[in-house]
Structures are given as C-alpha cells and as structure tokens.
Amino acid sequence: MAEKTYLEAIRDALFEEMGRDPAVFIMGEDARCNFFGTTSGIIEAYGLDRILDCPIAEAGITGVAAGAAMVGMRPVVDFTIAPFLYPAMDQICSIVAKSRYLYGGQAKVPLVLRANMIYGSGGAAQHSDRPYPMFMHMPGLKIMVPSSPYEAKGLLKTAIRDDDPVLSFEDANLWSAKSEIPDEDYTIPFGQAALCRRGVDCTVVAIGAMVPMVLEAAAALAAEGIDVEVIDPRTLAPLDMPSILESVARTGRLVVVDVAWERCSAADHIAAVVSEEGFWDLSAPIMKVCTENTHIPFNTAVERALYPSRDRVIAAVRKTFA
C-alpha cells in the first residue's frame, strides 16, 4: 500500500480507468493543464484526443458529454468548482438525469461530473457552494462525497464504470489529506456506508470533510465518557439508510453533520427518514450541525463561523444527553 493525497488518489483513478477502458476520456475547462494537478501525466500517456479542453460553456460541455455517453463513450467532465454546475442545470436535470428513463432503458448515460467544493478560503458567494442536496432531489443521478483519498479513488473508479450518471463532489479541505491506498485495483460499491468508529452512546453521521472533524470530536467526547459511533455515508444517492437505522437502534441517539446549508440538506433528509422509520429507537431528539442558511461572505473570519465545527459537534452530542 502507498500513502497518497486526496488529489493524487483522484488522478490515479482517472489514469487507471483510462488505461483500462479506451472509451473513458476527460473534458472540461483547462482540462489539459488542470490547475489542481489531477490530469498530470495523462496527456503523455494517452494523448490529446482523450483530454479535451473546452470553452467556458458549462451547458454545452454537459450536453456534448451526455451525447457522447449515450453513444458508448464514458466521459469524465471536470467542472473545476461546484457552483459551475449551475449554468448546466438544464442539461443535468432534463437530459443527463432523465434520458435512460425517457428512452425506456434503451439509452445508458455513463457520465461522471466532477465538482470541487472550495469553501472556507474567501471565495465568497459565487464560488463557495456545496450544492449536492439540490441534486439529491433529482431521480436518475448518483451522488458521491468522498471523505478520504481511499474513498475518493475507490468511489471514482466505481463511478466511471457505472452506466448511470454520477456527480462526484470533492471537498477541497481534504486535498492534502493522506491515506493508504491499495496497490491492487479496487472499487467501493455505491450505497454502502463506512463505519468509521464504533460506539454505543450516540450515532453521528458525517458527510465528506466532516468525517475527520467528527472523529476528532468523538475522541474528545470519549474523554468525557461518551462513546460516539461515526458513520460516513460515502454516497448520498443511493443512501445507505439501513446502516444508519441499525446504528441508531443500538445507540438511541443521532447527530447529523453536513457542511451544506441546513434547509433541505442531506442532514434534513437523513433526520426525516430516521424520524419516520426509527422513531421508537430514539432516546432524544435528532440534532443537526450544518451551515447557516445564508450566502457565503468574502470575509473569511465571518465565513468560517458559519460552518460546522468540532465544538458545535461536541455541543450537539452533549445536548442529546440533556
């Protein structure tokens, strides 16, 4: 096993899948000289024909990629920053998400849309969004939010091989994070949550970059005698609710930590399902730790105060025992 960063893991997944399947290709704005380094060495190995630089036209890029996918190719579109998905919403929701259904299964759309979530660094309102809950609402889309280099590589390889469209939301706060990556080829199944820490007192579901922060909070709470179980859903569509419900049935408490806005968030959905299907297992009200429902300011000190924090997680867990 080799230790890799989050960005290195993504680059390795792209490189390996392009070598495995000649139908895989990359397209996007500045794809050939990707600023973040996820395409380094790919041109030298596979040529210019398989990495396409595109104009600043997100809807057009997505439409071309959808068409290519429906005729047998497997495009991976690099959207650079998650809010750049917004200009392509019509293509994503009307064409990408619905075509397999509209054509009665005769058409497949094996397309991956990669979106970096860059926030907490003064990117302000138009560059700091974490919009995966919007796309959870749309049937036909699969959504992954990797929490480590290991998850990033394994889930991305699964996404590229999938016959349905996948949105990969990659958290920039994890770019320098490292974890051991198997030397052999591996994939991670969609819809299978990871049990990151076993505990008996409270279940905490953490999404994406919230996972390492929640594990720090769990270690602090252990010193107080509170044993927290931590679950990483890995994918939000499909969502492994059985694992979450089974955990809540054992612990009797639930806190959901989600860096997206609180209103209509993934945390909202998880809390609602547990309220409906696991109500009688609960010993306390469900708590959510999310971002405040406001646009992101340019001032970084104000911005960072909006997001979930270790202290907010600890306070939420304590409150379930009040």
ZAMAR-267256 format. One record per residue: residue number from 1; residue in three letters; x, y, z of N, C-alpha, C in turn. Coordinates in steps of 0.2 Angstrom, whole numbers, plus 5000, padded with zeros to 4 digits. Example, Ala and Ser with C-alpha at 12.3 -4.5 7.8 and 13.67 -1.06 7.14 Angstrom:
2
PT     k     r    nxx    nyy    nzz   caxx   cayy   cazz    cxx    cyy    czz
PT     1   ala   5066   4972   5039   5062   4978   5039   5066   4984   5039
PT     2   ser   5064   4989   5035   5068   4995   5036   5064   5000   5039
REM end
This chain:
322
PT     k     r    nxx    nyy    nzz   caxx   cayy   cazz    cxx    cyy    czz
PT     1   met   5004   4994   5000   5000   5000   5000   5004   5006   5000
PT     2   ala   5002   5011   4996   5006   5018   4996   5002   5023   4999
PT     3   glu   5005   5028   5002   5001   5034   5005   5000   5039   5000
PT     4   lys   4994   5041   4999   4993   5046   4994   4989   5052   4996
PT     5   thr   4989   5057   4993   4985   5063   4995   4978   5062   4991
PT     6   tyr   4973   5066   4993   4966   5066   4990   4967   5067   4983
PT     7   leu   4971   5072   4981   4971   5074   4974   4975   5069   4970
PT     8   glu   4980   5066   4973   4984   5060   4970   4980   5054   4968
PT     9   ala   4975   5053   4973   4971   5047   4973   4966   5048   4967
PT    10   ile   4963   5054   4966   4959   5056   4960   4962   5055   4954
PT    11   arg   4968   5058   4953   4972   5057   4947   4974   5050   4946
PT    12   asp   4976   5046   4951   4977   5039   4949   4971   5035   4947
PT    13   ala   4965   5037   4950   4959   5034   4947   4958   5035   4940
PT    14   leu   4958   5042   4938   4957   5044   4931   4962   5040   4927
PT    15   phe   4969   5040   4929   4974   5037   4925   4973   5029   4923
PT    16   glu   4971   5026   4929   4970   5019   4928   4964   5017   4924
PT    17   glu   4958   5021   4925   4952   5019   4921   4953   5021   4914
PT    18   met   4957   5026   4912   4958   5027   4905   4963   5022   4902
PT    19   gly   4967   5019   4906   4971   5013   4904   4967   5007   4903
PT    20   arg   4962   5006   4907   4958   5000   4907   4952   5000   4902
PT    21   asp   4950   5006   4900   4944   5006   4895   4946   5012   4891
PT    22   pro   4947   5011   4884   4948   5016   4879   4942   5021   4878
PT    23   ala   4936   5019   4881   4930   5024   4880   4930   5029   4885
PT    24   val   4935   5029   4890   4935   5034   4895   4939   5040   4893
PT    25   phe   4936   5046   4893   4940   5052   4891   4938   5058   4896
PT    26   ile   4942   5063   4896   4941   5069   4901   4940   5075   4896
PT    27   met   4935   5079   4899   4934   5085   4896   4932   5091   4901
PT    28   gly   4934   5097   4899   4932   5102   4904   4936   5108   4902
PT    29   glu   4935   5114   4906   4939   5120   4905   4946   5119   4908
PT    30   asp   4951   5120   4904   4958   5119   4906   4959   5112   4908
PT    31   ala   4956   5107   4905   4957   5100   4907   4964   5098   4906
PT    32   arg   4967   5100   4901   4974   5098   4899   4979   5100   4904
PT    33   cys   4978   5106   4906   4983   5109   4911   4980   5110   4918
PT    34   asn   4976   5105   4920   4972   5106   4926   4976   5109   4932
PT    35   phe   4974   5115   4935   4977   5119   4940   4978   5114   4946
PT    36   phe   4974   5110   4947   4975   5106   4954   4979   5100   4953
PT    37   gly   4981   5098   4947   4986   5093   4945   4983   5086   4944
PT    38   thr   4976   5085   4943   4973   5079   4943   4974   5076   4936
PT    39   thr   4976   5079   4931   4977   5076   4925   4985   5076   4923
PT    40   ser   4989   5077   4928   4996   5077   4927   4999   5070   4924
PT    41   gly   5002   5070   4918   5005   5064   4915   5000   5060   4911
PT    42   ile   4994   5062   4911   4989   5059   4907   4989   5060   4899
PT    43   ile   4991   5066   4898   4992   5068   4890   4998   5064   4888
PT    44   glu   5003   5063   4891   5009   5060   4889   5007   5052   4888
PT    45   ala   5003   5050   4892   5001   5043   4892   4996   5041   4887
PT    46   tyr   4991   5045   4886   4985   5044   4882   4984   5048   4876
PT    47   gly   4988   5054   4876   4987   5058   4870   4982   5064   4871
PT    48   leu   4982   5069   4867   4977   5074   4867   4970   5073   4865
PT    49   asp   4969   5067   4861   4962   5065   4859   4958   5063   4865
PT    50   arg   4961   5062   4871   4957   5059   4876   4957   5064   4882
PT    51   ile   4959   5070   4881   4958   5075   4886   4957   5082   4882
PT    52   leu   4951   5084   4882   4948   5089   4878   4947   5096   4882
PT    53   asp   4951   5101   4880   4950   5107   4883   4943   5110   4880
PT    54   cys   4939   5113   4884   4933   5116   4882   4932   5123   4883
PT    55   pro   4928   5127   4879   4927   5134   4881   4923   5135   4887
PT    56   ile   4922   5141   4890   4918   5142   4896   4911   5142   4894
PT    57   ala   4908   5136   4894   4901   5135   4892   4899   5128   4895
PT    58   glu   4897   5129   4901   4896   5123   4905   4890   5119   4903
PT    59   ala   4885   5122   4900   4879   5119   4897   4881   5115   4891
PT    60   gly   4885   5118   4887   4887   5115   4881   4891   5109   4882
PT    61   ile   4896   5110   4887   4901   5104   4889   4896   5098   4891
PT    62   thr   4891   5100   4895   4887   5094   4898   4883   5091   4893
PT    63   gly   4880   5095   4888   4877   5092   4883   4881   5087   4878
PT    64   val   4887   5090   4876   4891   5086   4872   4893   5079   4876
PT    65   ala   4895   5080   4882   4897   5074   4886   4891   5069   4887
PT    66   ala   4885   5071   4888   4879   5067   4888   4878   5063   4881
PT    67   gly   4879   5067   4876   4878   5064   4869   4883   5058   4868
PT    68   ala   4890   5060   4870   4895   5055   4869   4894   5049   4874
PT    69   ala   4891   5050   4880   4889   5044   4884   4884   5040   4881
PT    70   met   4879   5043   4878   4873   5039   4875   4875   5035   4869
PT    71   val   4881   5037   4866   4883   5033   4860   4889   5028   4862
PT    72   gly   4891   5027   4868   4896   5022   4870   4902   5024   4873
PT    73   met   4903   5031   4874   4909   5033   4877   4908   5034   4885
PT    74   arg   4913   5035   4888   4912   5036   4896   4916   5043   4898
PT    75   pro   4913   5049   4896   4916   5055   4898   4916   5056   4905
PT    76   val   4922   5060   4907   4923   5062   4914   4923   5070   4913
PT    77   val   4919   5074   4916   4919   5081   4915   4921   5084   4921
PT    78   asp   4927   5088   4921   4929   5092   4926   4926   5099   4926
PT    79   phe   4922   5100   4931   4918   5107   4932   4922   5112   4936
PT    80   thr   4928   5110   4938   4933   5114   4942   4930   5116   4949
PT    81   ile   4924   5120   4949   4921   5122   4955   4914   5120   4955
PT    82   ala   4911   5118   4961   4905   5115   4961   4899   5120   4959
PT    83   pro   4900   5127   4960   4894   5132   4958   4894   5132   4950
PT    84   phe   4899   5130   4947   4899   5130   4940   4894   5125   4937
PT    85   leu   4892   5121   4941   4886   5116   4939   4880   5120   4937
PT    86   tyr   4879   5126   4940   4873   5129   4940   4871   5131   4932
PT    87   pro   4876   5134   4928   4874   5135   4921   4872   5129   4917
PT    88   ala   4874   5123   4920   4872   5117   4916   4866   5113   4919
PT    89   met   4862   5116   4924   4857   5113   4927   4852   5110   4922
PT    90   asp   4850   5114   4917   4845   5111   4912   4848   5105   4909
PT    91   gln   4854   5105   4907   4857   5099   4904   4857   5093   4909
PT    92   ile   4859   5094   4915   4860   5089   4920   4853   5086   4922
PT    93   cys   4848   5091   4923   4842   5088   4926   4837   5086   4920
PT    94   ser   4837   5089   4914   4832   5087   4909   4835   5082   4904
PT    95   ile   4841   5082   4903   4844   5077   4899   4848   5071   4902
PT    96   val   4853   5073   4906   4858   5068   4909   4854   5064   4914
PT    97   ala   4850   5067   4918   4846   5063   4924   4840   5058   4921
PT    98   lys   4837   5061   4915   4831   5058   4913   4831   5054   4907
PT    99   ser   4837   5054   4903   4837   5051   4897   4836   5043   4897
PT   100   arg   4839   5040   4902   4839   5032   4902   4831   5031   4904
PT   101   tyr   4828   5035   4908   4821   5033   4909   4816   5035   4903
PT   102   leu   4818   5041   4900   4814   5043   4894   4814   5038   4888
PT   103   tyr   4820   5035   4887   4821   5030   4882   4819   5023   4884
PT   104   gly   4816   5022   4889   4814   5015   4892   4820   5011   4893
PT   105   gly   4826   5013   4895   4831   5009   4896   4836   5008   4890
PT   106   gln   4834   5010   4884   4837   5009   4878   4844   5013   4878
PT   107   ala   4844   5018   4881   4850   5023   4882   4853   5022   4889
PT   108   lys   4860   5022   4889   4863   5022   4895   4867   5029   4895
PT   109   val   4868   5032   4901   4872   5038   4901   4877   5037   4906
PT   110   pro   4883   5034   4904   4889   5033   4909   4893   5039   4909
PT   111   leu   4891   5044   4913   4894   5050   4913   4896   5052   4920
PT   112   val   4902   5055   4921   4904   5057   4928   4905   5065   4927
PT   113   leu   4902   5068   4932   4903   5076   4933   4907   5077   4939
PT   114   arg   4913   5079   4939   4917   5080   4945   4917   5088   4947
PT   115   ala   4915   5089   4953   4915   5096   4955   4918   5097   4962
PT   116   asn   4923   5102   4962   4927   5103   4968   4923   5108   4972
PT   117   met   4922   5107   4979   4919   5111   4984   4925   5115   4987
PT   118   ile   4926   5121   4985   4931   5126   4988   4928   5131   4992
PT   119   tyr   4928   5130   4999   4925   5135   5003   4929   5136   5009
PT   120   gly   4928   5141   5013   4932   5142   5019   4938   5146   5018
PT   121   ser   4939   5149   5012   4945   5152   5010   4944   5159   5006
PT   122   gly   4938   5162   5007   4937   5169   5005   4935   5169   4997
PT   123   gly   4932   5163   4995   4929   5163   4988   4923   5166   4987
PT   124   ala   4919   5168   4993   4913   5172   4993   4907   5168   4990
PT   125   ala   4902   5172   4988   4895   5169   4987   4895   5165   4981
PT   126   gln   4899   5167   4976   4898   5163   4969   4903   5157   4968
PT   127   his   4907   5156   4973   4912   5151   4972   4912   5146   4978
PT   128   ser   4908   5146   4983   4909   5143   4989   4903   5138   4990
PT   129   asp   4899   5136   4986   4893   5132   4987   4895   5125   4988
PT   130   arg   4891   5121   4992   4891   5114   4992   4884   5111   4990
PT   131   pro   4883   5111   4983   4876   5110   4981   4873   5103   4980
PT   132   tyr   4877   5098   4983   4874   5091   4982   4867   5090   4984
PT   133   pro   4864   5093   4990   4857   5092   4991   4852   5094   4986
PT   134   met   4854   5099   4981   4850   5100   4976   4849   5094   4971
PT   135   phe   4855   5091   4970   4855   5085   4965   4852   5079   4968
PT   136   met   4852   5078   4975   4849   5073   4978   4841   5073   4977
PT   137   his   4839   5078   4975   4831   5079   4974   4830   5076   4967
PT   138   met   4834   5075   4963   4833   5073   4956   4834   5066   4955
PT   139   pro   4829   5062   4953   4830   5055   4952   4834   5054   4946
PT   140   gly   4838   5049   4946   4842   5047   4940   4849   5049   4941
PT   141   leu   4851   5053   4946   4858   5055   4947   4860   5051   4953
PT   142   lys   4867   5049   4953   4870   5046   4958   4875   5051   4961
PT   143   ile   4876   5051   4968   4880   5057   4971   4885   5054   4976
PT   144   met   4891   5055   4975   4896   5053   4979   4900   5059   4983
PT   145   val   4901   5058   4989   4905   5064   4993   4911   5060   4997
PT   146   pro   4916   5059   4994   4922   5055   4997   4925   5059   5003
PT   147   ser   4927   5055   5008   4929   5059   5014   4937   5057   5015
PT   148   ser   4940   5054   5011   4947   5052   5011   4950   5050   5005
PT   149   pro   4957   5050   5004   4959   5048   4997   4957   5041   4996
PT   150   tyr   4957   5036   5000   4955   5029   4999   4948   5029   4996
PT   151   glu   4943   5033   4999   4936   5033   4997   4936   5037   4990
PT   152   ala   4940   5042   4989   4940   5046   4983   4942   5042   4977
PT   153   lys   4947   5038   4978   4949   5033   4972   4944   5028   4971
PT   154   gly   4942   5024   4976   4938   5019   4975   4931   5020   4972
PT   155   leu   4928   5026   4975   4922   5028   4973   4922   5031   4965
PT   156   leu   4927   5035   4964   4928   5037   4957   4929   5032   4952
PT   157   lys   4932   5027   4953   4933   5021   4949   4926   5017   4948
PT   158   thr   4922   5017   4953   4915   5014   4953   4911   5019   4948
PT   159   ala   4912   5025   4949   4908   5030   4945   4909   5029   4938
PT   160   ile   4915   5029   4936   4917   5029   4929   4915   5022   4926
PT   161   arg   4914   5017   4930   4912   5011   4927   4904   5010   4927
PT   162   asp   4901   5015   4930   4894   5014   4931   4890   5016   4925
PT   163   asp   4884   5013   4923   4881   5015   4917   4876   5021   4918
PT   164   asp   4875   5024   4924   4871   5029   4926   4876   5035   4927
PT   165   pro   4873   5041   4927   4877   5047   4928   4878   5048   4935
PT   166   val   4884   5050   4937   4887   5051   4944   4890   5058   4945
PT   167   leu   4888   5062   4950   4891   5068   4952   4895   5067   4958
PT   168   ser   4902   5068   4957   4907   5067   4962   4908   5074   4965
PT   169   phe   4907   5075   4971   4908   5081   4975   4914   5080   4979
PT   170   glu   4920   5084   4977   4926   5083   4980   4928   5089   4984
PT   171   asp   4929   5088   4991   4930   5093   4996   4937   5096   4996
PT   172   ala   4938   5102   4994   4945   5105   4994   4948   5105   5001
PT   173   asn   4945   5105   5006   4948   5104   5013   4951   5098   5014
PT   174   leu   4950   5093   5010   4953   5086   5010   4959   5085   5005
PT   175   trp   4961   5090   5001   4966   5089   4996   4972   5087   4998
PT   176   ser   4975   5089   5004   4981   5087   5006   4981   5081   5011
PT   177   ala   4975   5079   5013   4974   5073   5017   4977   5067   5014
PT   178   lys   4980   5063   5018   4983   5057   5016   4980   5051   5019
PT   179   ser   4980   5045   5015   4978   5039   5017   4981   5033   5013
PT   180   glu   4982   5027   5016   4985   5022   5012   4980   5019   5007
PT   181   ile   4983   5018   5001   4979   5016   4995   4982   5009   4993
PT   182   pro   4977   5004   4992   4980   4998   4990   4983   4998   4983
PT   183   asp   4988   4994   4982   4992   4994   4976   4988   4991   4970
PT   184   glu   4984   4986   4972   4979   4982   4968   4973   4987   4966
PT   185   asp   4970   4985   4960   4964   4988   4958   4958   4987   4963
PT   186   tyr   4955   4992   4965   4949   4991   4969   4944   4996   4968
PT   187   thr   4938   4995   4970   4932   4999   4969   4928   4999   4976
PT   188   ile   4924   5004   4977   4920   5004   4983   4912   5005   4980
PT   189   pro   4908   5000   4982   4901   5000   4980   4897   5006   4982
PT   190   phe   4893   5008   4978   4889   5014   4980   4883   5011   4984
PT   191   gly   4881   5016   4989   4876   5014   4993   4878   5009   4999
PT   192   gln   4884   5010   5001   4887   5006   5006   4891   5010   5011
PT   193   ala   4888   5012   5016   4891   5017   5021   4897   5014   5024
PT   194   ala   4902   5018   5027   4908   5015   5031   4907   5017   5038
PT   195   leu   4908   5012   5042   4908   5013   5049   4915   5015   5051
PT   196   cys   4916   5021   5053   4922   5024   5054   4925   5024   5061
PT   197   arg   4920   5023   5066   4921   5022   5073   4915   5019   5076
PT   198   arg   4916   5014   5080   4911   5010   5083   4910   5013   5090
PT   199   gly   4904   5014   5092   4902   5017   5099   4895   5015   5101
PT   200   val   4893   5016   5107   4887   5014   5110   4882   5019   5112
PT   201   asp   4884   5025   5112   4880   5030   5116   4877   5035   5111
PT   202   cys   4880   5036   5105   4877   5041   5100   4879   5040   5093
PT   203   thr   4875   5040   5088   4877   5039   5081   4878   5046   5078
PT   204   val   4884   5047   5075   4885   5054   5072   4886   5052   5064
PT   205   val   4882   5054   5060   4883   5053   5053   4886   5060   5050
PT   206   ala   4892   5059   5047   4896   5064   5045   4897   5063   5037
PT   207   ile   4897   5069   5034   4897   5069   5026   4903   5072   5024
PT   208   gly   4907   5069   5019   4913   5072   5016   4918   5074   5021
PT   209   ala   4921   5080   5021   4926   5083   5025   4924   5083   5033
PT   210   met   4918   5082   5034   4915   5082   5041   4918   5076   5045
PT   211   val   4919   5071   5041   4921   5064   5044   4927   5065   5049
PT   212   pro   4933   5068   5046   4939   5068   5051   4938   5073   5056
PT   213   met   4934   5078   5055   4932   5083   5061   4928   5080   5066
PT   214   val   4923   5076   5064   4919   5072   5069   4923   5067   5073
PT   215   leu   4928   5064   5069   4932   5059   5073   4936   5062   5078
PT   216   glu   4938   5068   5077   4942   5072   5082   4937   5074   5088
PT   217   ala   4931   5076   5086   4926   5077   5091   4924   5071   5096
PT   218   ala   4924   5065   5092   4922   5059   5096   4928   5057   5100
PT   219   ala   4934   5058   5099   4940   5057   5103   4939   5061   5109
PT   220   ala   4937   5068   5108   4936   5072   5114   4931   5070   5119
PT   221   leu   4925   5068   5116   4919   5066   5119   4921   5059   5123
PT   222   ala   4925   5055   5120   4927   5049   5124   4930   5050   5131
PT   223   ala   4934   5056   5131   4937   5058   5137   4932   5060   5143
PT   224   glu   4926   5061   5140   4920   5063   5145   4916   5057   5146
PT   225   gly   4918   5051   5143   4914   5045   5144   4908   5044   5140
PT   226   ile   4908   5048   5134   4903   5047   5129   4906   5044   5123
PT   227   asp   4903   5038   5121   4906   5034   5116   4902   5035   5110
PT   228   val   4905   5038   5105   4901   5040   5099   4903   5035   5093
PT   229   glu   4898   5033   5089   4898   5029   5083   4898   5034   5077
PT   230   val   4903   5034   5073   4903   5038   5067   4902   5034   5061
PT   231   ile   4898   5037   5056   4896   5034   5050   4897   5039   5044
PT   232   asp   4901   5036   5039   4902   5040   5033   4897   5037   5028
PT   233   pro   4892   5041   5025   4888   5038   5020   4891   5036   5014
PT   234   arg   4897   5040   5012   4900   5039   5006   4896   5042   5000
PT   235   thr   4891   5039   4999   4886   5041   4993   4880   5043   4996
PT   236   leu   4877   5049   4993   4870   5051   4996   4865   5049   4991
PT   237   ala   4866   5047   4985   4861   5044   4981   4865   5038   4977
PT   238   pro   4864   5032   4978   4860   5029   4984   4863   5030   4991
PT   239   leu   4858   5031   4996   4860   5032   5003   4859   5026   5007
PT   240   asp   4864   5024   5011   4863   5018   5015   4859   5019   5021
PT   241   met   4853   5020   5021   4849   5021   5027   4849   5015   5031
PT   242   pro   4849   5009   5029   4849   5003   5033   4854   5003   5038
PT   243   ser   4860   5005   5036   4866   5005   5041   4865   5011   5046
PT   244   ile   4862   5016   5044   4861   5022   5049   4856   5020   5054
PT   245   leu   4850   5017   5051   4845   5015   5056   4847   5010   5061
PT   246   glu   4851   5005   5058   4854   5000   5063   4858   5003   5068
PT   247   ser   4862   5007   5067   4866   5011   5072   4862   5014   5077
PT   248   val   4857   5018   5074   4853   5022   5079   4849   5017   5084
PT   249   ala   4847   5011   5081   4843   5006   5085   4848   5004   5091
PT   250   arg   4854   5004   5090   4859   5002   5095   4861   5008   5100
PT   251   thr   4862   5014   5097   4864   5020   5102   4858   5024   5104
PT   252   gly   4852   5024   5101   4847   5028   5103   4847   5036   5102
PT   253   arg   4853   5038   5099   4853   5045   5098   4856   5046   5091
PT   254   leu   4855   5052   5088   4858   5054   5081   4859   5061   5081
PT   255   val   4865   5062   5078   4868   5069   5076   4870   5068   5069
PT   256   val   4868   5073   5065   4870   5073   5058   4874   5079   5056
PT   257   val   4880   5078   5054   4884   5084   5052   4885   5085   5045
PT   258   asp   4883   5090   5042   4883   5091   5035   4885   5099   5033
PT   259   val   4890   5099   5029   4893   5106   5028   4889   5110   5023
PT   260   ala   4884   5107   5020   4879   5110   5016   4874   5115   5020
PT   261   trp   4871   5119   5017   4866   5123   5021   4861   5118   5024
PT   262   glu   4858   5121   5030   4854   5116   5034   4847   5115   5031
PT   263   arg   4844   5120   5028   4837   5119   5025   4838   5115   5019
PT   264   cys   4833   5109   5019   4833   5104   5013   4840   5101   5012
PT   265   ser   4844   5100   5017   4850   5097   5016   4850   5089   5017
PT   266   ala   4856   5086   5015   4856   5079   5016   4855   5077   5024
PT   267   ala   4857   5082   5028   4855   5081   5035   4848   5081   5037
PT   268   asp   4844   5085   5033   4837   5085   5034   4834   5079   5032
PT   269   his   4836   5076   5026   4833   5070   5024   4835   5064   5028
PT   270   ile   4841   5064   5030   4843   5058   5035   4839   5058   5041
PT   271   ala   4838   5064   5044   4834   5065   5050   4827   5063   5049
PT   272   ala   4824   5065   5043   4817   5064   5042   4816   5056   5042
PT   273   val   4820   5053   5038   4819   5045   5037   4820   5042   5044
PT   274   val   4825   5044   5048   4826   5041   5055   4820   5043   5059
PT   275   ser   4817   5049   5059   4811   5050   5062   4805   5046   5060
PT   276   glu   4804   5044   5054   4799   5040   5051   4800   5033   5053
PT   277   glu   4806   5030   5052   4807   5023   5052   4811   5021   5059
PT   278   gly   4813   5025   5062   4817   5023   5068   4815   5027   5075
PT   279   phe   4809   5030   5074   4807   5035   5080   4807   5031   5087
PT   280   trp   4805   5025   5087   4804   5022   5093   4811   5019   5096
PT   281   asp   4816   5020   5092   4823   5018   5094   4826   5024   5098
PT   282   leu   4823   5030   5097   4827   5037   5099   4825   5038   5106
PT   283   ser   4831   5040   5110   4830   5042   5117   4831   5049   5117
PT   284   ala   4832   5053   5112   4832   5060   5112   4831   5063   5105
PT   285   pro   4829   5069   5105   4828   5072   5098   4834   5072   5094
PT   286   ile   4833   5072   5087   4839   5072   5082   4842   5079   5082
PT   287   met   4848   5079   5082   4852   5085   5081   4855   5086   5074
PT   288   lys   4855   5092   5072   4859   5093   5065   4864   5099   5066
PT   289   val   4870   5097   5063   4875   5103   5063   4877   5104   5056
PT   290   cys   4875   5110   5054   4875   5112   5047   4878   5119   5046
PT   291   thr   4878   5121   5040   4880   5128   5038   4874   5132   5039
PT   292   glu   4875   5138   5041   4869   5143   5042   4866   5145   5035
PT   293   asn   4860   5146   5035   4856   5147   5029   4857   5154   5027
PT   294   thr   4863   5156   5024   4865   5162   5022   4870   5162   5016
PT   295   his   4870   5167   5012   4876   5167   5007   4882   5168   5010
PT   296   ile   4888   5165   5007   4894   5165   5010   4898   5172   5009
PT   297   pro   4900   5175   5014   4903   5181   5014   4910   5181   5012
PT   298   phe   4913   5186   5009   4920   5186   5007   4925   5186   5013
PT   299   asn   4923   5189   5019   4927   5189   5025   4928   5182   5027
PT   300   thr   4934   5180   5028   4935   5173   5030   4933   5171   5037
PT   301   ala   4935   5176   5041   4933   5175   5048   4926   5174   5049
PT   302   val   4922   5178   5046   4914   5178   5046   4912   5171   5043
PT   303   glu   4915   5170   5037   4913   5164   5033   4914   5157   5038
PT   304   arg   4920   5157   5041   4922   5150   5044   4917   5149   5050
PT   305   ala   4914   5155   5053   4910   5154   5059   4903   5151   5057
PT   306   leu   4902   5151   5050   4895   5148   5048   4895   5141   5047
PT   307   tyr   4901   5138   5047   4901   5131   5045   4901   5126   5052
PT   308   pro   4900   5120   5051   4900   5115   5057   4908   5115   5059
PT   309   ser   4908   5115   5066   4915   5115   5069   4915   5109   5074
PT   310   arg   4921   5107   5076   4922   5102   5082   4918   5104   5088
PT   311   asp   4918   5110   5090   4915   5112   5096   4907   5112   5095
PT   312   arg   4905   5113   5089   4897   5113   5088   4895   5106   5088
PT   313   val   4899   5101   5085   4898   5094   5085   4897   5092   5093
PT   314   ile   4902   5093   5096   4903   5091   5103   4897   5094   5107
PT   315   ala   4895   5100   5106   4889   5103   5109   4882   5099   5107
PT   316   ala   4882   5097   5101   4876   5094   5099   4875   5087   5102
PT   317   val   4881   5083   5102   4881   5077   5105   4879   5077   5113
PT   318   arg   4882   5082   5116   4880   5083   5123   4873   5085   5124
PT   319   lys   4870   5088   5120   4863   5090   5120   4858   5084   5120
PT   320   thr   4860   5079   5116   4856   5073   5116   4856   5069   5123
PT   321   phe   4860   5071   5127   4860   5068   5134   4857   5073   5139
PT   322   ala   4855   5079   5137   4852   5084   5142   4846   5082   5144
REM end
